[in-house]
């Protein structure tokens, strides 16, 4: 190649990278939304309940078992995991021979014979952070972005709202290739509370969202679907306004797979963390007294794609 052409190409690349360059000290990627680290939230999510229905097939030649996981952690900080207690199962689950979460009364599961396809449902509620305490009182928390940027900007900054976390429904296929997840459906309910003595407004996202899934129901109706937070998915997001000490209930349902055919993958949880709330459009929801590293595209990904590298997103 002519040396002049090489120089021109290099100059263009340097110029583009300079324009879209990132501030590594603050995890900023220019041209993409960036969260600013806050000291403590004014709202909290609690009373989280999930009802999950799965259809799973045993592709192996011998009997297999699967059970309910009682801890949602992934890359959530270890001392702030969401812990689940089983409330109901259908058909009735049985206790497994090994114990992973005995302190939560866990290890309930089902047998599936070789070649058999089984559908089961179960309801779990959060105990502790984002759920209720042992006395049944609300224990508010939020999903936070632990790698959010430090506020070094002035005179104005964005307020992206309360973050979300994600998981991959068919990770069981990675853990045991004999178990083929055919479908997954999950309905989540939580209570949002304004913890302050003044009115607040902003964006609140569904706290837990499956990847490669479709939002099929939300109440109140989601203001919009945030497609920049979760890999291969869309997060239900609500524009809310809460009066002093007011609360509001939210329910949302996702279905996997989005396309109708299951496939294995290697997705993991978001690198968000659960922070306790007492620490540190036209669908705007207003309530009365009665009544979660940023998932950002690499800006340079567009340039590298020309060289055969996949467009990358980091969370």
C-alpha positions as CSV (number, residue, x, y, z in Angstrom):
1,X,0.0,0.0,0.0
2,X,1.2,3.5,-0.8
3,X,2.8,5.1,2.3
4,X,0.7,8.2,1.8
5,X,-2.5,6.1,2.0
6,X,-1.3,4.4,5.2
7,X,-0.6,7.8,6.8
8,X,-4.1,9.0,5.8
9,X,-5.7,6.0,7.3
10,X,-3.8,6.3,10.5
11,X,-4.6,10.0,10.8
12,X,-8.3,9.3,10.3
13,X,-8.3,6.6,13.0
14,X,-6.4,8.9,15.5
15,X,-8.8,11.7,14.8
16,X,-11.9,9.6,15.3
17,X,-10.6,8.0,18.4
18,X,-9.7,11.5,19.7
19,X,-13.2,12.7,19.2
20,X,-15.0,9.7,20.8
21,X,-12.2,8.9,23.3
22,X,-13.0,7.9,26.8
23,X,-12.1,9.3,30.2
24,X,-10.8,6.1,31.8
25,X,-10.6,7.7,35.3
26,X,-14.3,8.0,35.3
27,X,-15.4,5.0,33.2
28,X,-16.8,7.4,30.6
29,X,-17.4,6.5,27.0
30,X,-18.3,9.7,25.1
31,X,-21.4,9.4,23.0
32,X,-23.0,7.0,25.5
33,X,-25.1,7.6,28.6
34,X,-23.1,7.6,31.8
35,X,-24.2,7.2,35.4
36,X,-23.0,9.5,38.2
37,X,-22.3,7.9,41.5
38,X,-24.6,9.1,44.3
39,X,-24.3,8.9,48.0
40,X,-27.7,7.4,48.8
41,X,-31.1,6.9,47.1
42,X,-34.2,8.8,48.0
43,X,-36.3,5.8,47.2
44,X,-36.2,2.1,48.0
45,X,-37.6,-1.1,46.5
46,X,-38.9,-3.8,48.8
47,X,-41.4,-6.7,49.2
48,X,-40.0,-8.3,46.1
49,X,-41.8,-11.4,45.0
50,X,-41.2,-13.6,41.9
51,X,-43.4,-16.3,40.4
52,X,-41.4,-18.4,37.9
53,X,-42.7,-21.1,35.4
54,X,-40.2,-23.2,33.5
55,X,-40.5,-26.0,31.0
56,X,-37.4,-28.2,30.9
57,X,-36.4,-31.4,29.1
58,X,-34.0,-34.1,30.2
59,X,-32.0,-34.9,27.1
60,X,-29.8,-37.5,28.9
61,X,-30.1,-41.2,29.3
62,X,-30.6,-41.2,33.1
63,X,-32.7,-39.3,35.7
64,X,-31.7,-35.7,36.5
65,X,-32.7,-33.3,39.2
66,X,-33.0,-29.5,39.3
67,X,-33.9,-27.1,42.1
68,X,-34.7,-23.6,43.0
69,X,-31.7,-21.3,43.7
70,X,-32.2,-19.2,46.8
71,X,-29.5,-16.6,46.2
72,X,-29.3,-14.0,43.5
73,X,-25.7,-12.7,43.4
74,X,-23.6,-13.0,40.3
75,X,-21.4,-9.9,40.5
76,X,-23.6,-8.3,43.2
77,X,-21.5,-7.5,46.3
78,X,-21.3,-10.5,48.6
79,X,-22.8,-8.9,51.6
80,X,-25.8,-7.5,49.7
81,X,-27.2,-10.5,47.8
82,X,-30.9,-10.9,47.3
83,X,-31.9,-13.9,49.3
84,X,-35.1,-15.9,48.4
85,X,-37.4,-18.0,50.5
86,X,-39.7,-20.5,48.7
87,X,-43.3,-19.8,49.3
88,X,-45.1,-22.2,47.0
89,X,-44.3,-24.9,44.3
90,X,-46.4,-26.6,41.7
91,X,-46.2,-29.6,41.4
92,X,-45.0,-30.0,44.9
93,X,-41.2,-29.9,45.1
94,X,-39.1,-32.3,47.3
95,X,-36.0,-31.6,49.4
96,X,-32.7,-32.5,47.6
97,X,-30.0,-34.7,49.1
98,X,-27.4,-31.9,49.1
99,X,-27.8,-28.5,50.8
100,X,-26.8,-25.2,49.2
101,X,-29.0,-22.8,51.1
102,X,-30.2,-24.6,54.3
103,X,-30.3,-21.3,56.2
104,X,-33.0,-20.1,53.8
105,X,-35.0,-23.4,54.1
106,X,-34.0,-24.1,50.5
107,X,-32.9,-26.9,48.2
108,X,-36.4,-27.7,46.9
109,X,-36.5,-29.3,43.5
110,X,-37.9,-31.8,41.0
111,X,-37.0,-35.1,39.3
112,X,-37.1,-35.3,35.5
113,X,-36.8,-38.7,33.8
114,X,-34.7,-39.3,30.7
115,X,-36.6,-37.9,27.6
116,X,-39.2,-36.3,29.9
117,X,-40.3,-32.7,29.5
118,X,-41.5,-31.2,32.8
119,X,-43.2,-27.9,33.6
120,X,-43.0,-26.5,37.1
121,X,-43.9,-23.2,38.8
122,X,-42.7,-21.7,42.0
123,X,-43.1,-18.5,44.0
124,X,-40.3,-17.0,46.1
125,X,-40.1,-13.8,48.1
126,X,-37.0,-11.8,49.1
127,X,-35.8,-12.0,52.7
128,X,-33.7,-9.1,53.7
129,X,-32.5,-6.5,51.2
130,X,-35.2,-5.6,48.7
131,X,-37.7,-7.8,50.5
132,X,-38.9,-8.0,54.1
133,X,-37.1,-8.6,57.3
134,X,-37.8,-11.5,59.7
135,X,-40.7,-9.6,61.2
136,X,-42.4,-9.0,57.9
137,X,-41.4,-5.3,57.7
138,X,-40.2,-3.8,54.4
139,X,-36.4,-3.8,53.9
140,X,-35.9,-1.3,51.1
141,X,-32.9,-1.4,48.8
142,X,-32.0,-0.5,45.2
143,X,-29.8,-1.9,42.4
144,X,-26.8,0.4,42.1
145,X,-24.0,0.7,39.6
146,X,-20.8,0.4,41.7
147,X,-18.7,1.5,38.7
148,X,-20.6,4.7,38.1
149,X,-18.5,7.8,37.5
150,X,-17.5,10.1,40.3
151,X,-19.1,13.5,40.0
152,X,-16.4,15.8,38.6
153,X,-18.7,17.5,36.1
154,X,-20.2,21.0,36.3
155,X,-22.5,22.8,36.0
156,X,-25.1,20.1,35.1
157,X,-25.2,16.3,35.1
158,X,-27.7,13.7,34.0
159,X,-29.8,11.7,36.4
160,X,-30.3,8.2,34.9
161,X,-32.5,6.9,37.8
162,X,-32.5,3.6,39.6
163,X,-30.5,0.8,37.8
164,X,-31.4,-2.8,36.9
165,X,-29.6,-6.1,37.0
166,X,-29.9,-9.0,34.6
167,X,-29.4,-12.8,34.4
168,X,-29.6,-15.5,31.7
169,X,-32.6,-17.9,32.2
170,X,-31.0,-20.8,30.5
171,X,-27.7,-20.9,32.4
172,X,-28.8,-24.3,33.7
173,X,-27.9,-25.7,30.3
174,X,-24.3,-24.6,31.0
175,X,-24.4,-26.2,34.4
176,X,-25.9,-29.4,33.1
177,X,-26.0,-29.9,29.3
178,X,-28.6,-32.7,29.8
179,X,-31.2,-30.2,31.0
180,X,-32.6,-28.3,28.1
181,X,-34.7,-25.2,29.0
182,X,-37.6,-24.9,26.6
183,X,-39.3,-21.8,28.1
184,X,-39.2,-19.5,31.1
185,X,-41.8,-17.0,32.3
186,X,-41.3,-14.8,35.3
187,X,-43.6,-12.3,37.0
188,X,-42.1,-9.9,39.6
189,X,-43.8,-7.6,42.0
190,X,-42.2,-4.9,44.2
191,X,-43.1,-1.9,46.3
192,X,-41.4,1.4,45.6
193,X,-41.3,3.8,48.6
194,X,-40.2,7.5,48.9
195,X,-38.1,7.5,52.0
196,X,-37.9,11.2,52.3
197,X,-40.1,14.0,53.6
198,X,-40.2,15.7,50.2
199,X,-41.5,14.9,46.7
200,X,-39.2,13.1,44.3
201,X,-39.3,12.3,40.6
202,X,-37.2,10.2,38.2
203,X,-36.7,6.9,36.4
204,X,-37.1,3.6,38.2
205,X,-36.2,0.3,36.3
206,X,-37.3,-3.2,36.9
207,X,-34.7,-4.6,39.4
208,X,-34.2,-8.0,37.9
209,X,-34.5,-8.7,34.1
210,X,-33.8,-11.8,32.0
211,X,-31.7,-11.5,28.8
212,X,-33.0,-12.4,25.4
213,X,-36.6,-12.1,26.8
214,X,-39.7,-10.2,25.9
215,X,-41.6,-7.9,28.3
216,X,-45.2,-9.1,28.0
217,X,-46.9,-7.3,30.8
218,X,-46.3,-4.3,33.2
219,X,-48.5,-2.5,35.7
220,X,-48.4,0.4,35.7
221,X,-47.6,0.3,32.0
222,X,-43.9,0.9,31.5
223,X,-43.1,4.4,30.3
224,X,-40.5,3.0,28.0
225,X,-38.2,0.0,27.4
226,X,-34.6,0.7,28.2
227,X,-32.5,-1.2,25.6
228,X,-29.2,0.1,26.8
229,X,-29.0,-1.6,30.2
230,X,-29.5,-5.3,29.6
231,X,-27.8,-7.5,27.0
232,X,-30.2,-8.6,24.3
233,X,-33.2,-7.3,26.2
234,X,-35.2,-4.4,27.2
235,X,-35.7,-3.2,30.8
236,X,-39.1,-2.0,31.9
237,X,-38.6,1.6,33.0
238,X,-41.1,3.9,34.7
239,X,-41.2,7.7,35.0
240,X,-42.4,8.1,38.6
241,X,-43.3,10.9,40.9
242,X,-43.7,10.1,44.6
243,X,-45.0,12.4,47.3
244,X,-43.4,12.4,50.8
245,X,-43.3,8.9,52.3
246,X,-45.6,7.6,49.5
247,X,-45.5,4.1,48.1
248,X,-46.5,2.5,44.8
249,X,-46.7,-1.2,43.7
250,X,-45.3,-2.4,40.4
251,X,-45.7,-5.7,38.5
252,X,-43.9,-6.9,35.4
253,X,-43.7,-10.2,33.4
254,X,-41.0,-11.4,31.0
255,X,-41.0,-14.4,28.7
256,X,-38.0,-16.4,27.4
257,X,-37.0,-17.1,24.7
258,X,-37.8,-13.9,22.9
259,X,-37.8,-15.6,19.5
260,X,-39.4,-18.9,20.3
261,X,-36.4,-21.1,20.1
262,X,-34.1,-21.7,23.0
263,X,-30.3,-21.6,22.7
264,X,-27.4,-21.8,25.2
265,X,-25.2,-18.9,26.0
266,X,-22.7,-17.6,28.6
267,X,-24.3,-14.5,29.9
268,X,-23.8,-13.4,33.5
269,X,-25.2,-11.0,36.0
270,X,-24.7,-7.3,35.8
271,X,-21.8,-5.8,37.8
272,X,-24.3,-3.9,39.8
273,X,-24.6,-4.0,43.6
274,X,-27.6,-3.9,45.9
275,X,-27.5,-0.8,48.1
276,X,-29.8,-0.5,51.0
277,X,-32.0,2.5,50.6
278,X,-31.2,3.7,54.2
279,X,-27.4,3.5,53.5
280,X,-25.0,5.9,52.6
281,X,-43.9,10.3,28.8
282,X,-47.5,10.2,29.4
283,X,-47.4,7.2,31.6
284,X,-45.8,9.1,34.5
285,X,-46.8,7.3,37.8
286,X,-47.9,9.4,40.7
287,X,-49.0,8.0,44.0
288,X,-50.9,8.9,47.1
289,X,-50.4,8.0,50.7
290,X,-52.2,4.7,50.0
291,X,-51.3,3.9,47.1
292,X,-30.2,-1.1,38.8
293,X,-19.9,-1.1,35.1
294,X,-22.4,0.8,32.9
295,X,-23.9,-1.3,30.1
296,X,-22.3,0.9,27.6
297,X,-21.1,0.3,24.0
298,X,-17.4,0.6,23.3
299,X,-17.4,3.7,21.2
300,X,-14.3,2.3,19.5
301,X,-16.2,-0.9,18.6
302,X,-17.5,0.6,15.4
303,X,-14.0,1.1,14.2
304,X,-12.7,-2.3,15.3
305,X,-15.7,-4.0,13.7
306,X,-14.2,-3.2,10.3
307,X,-11.3,-5.4,11.3
308,X,-13.5,-8.3,12.1
309,X,-14.0,-7.7,15.8
310,X,-17.5,-7.9,17.2
311,X,-19.3,-4.9,18.5
312,X,-18.9,-5.0,22.2
313,X,-20.9,-4.0,25.2
314,X,-19.7,-3.9,28.8
315,X,-21.7,-4.0,31.9
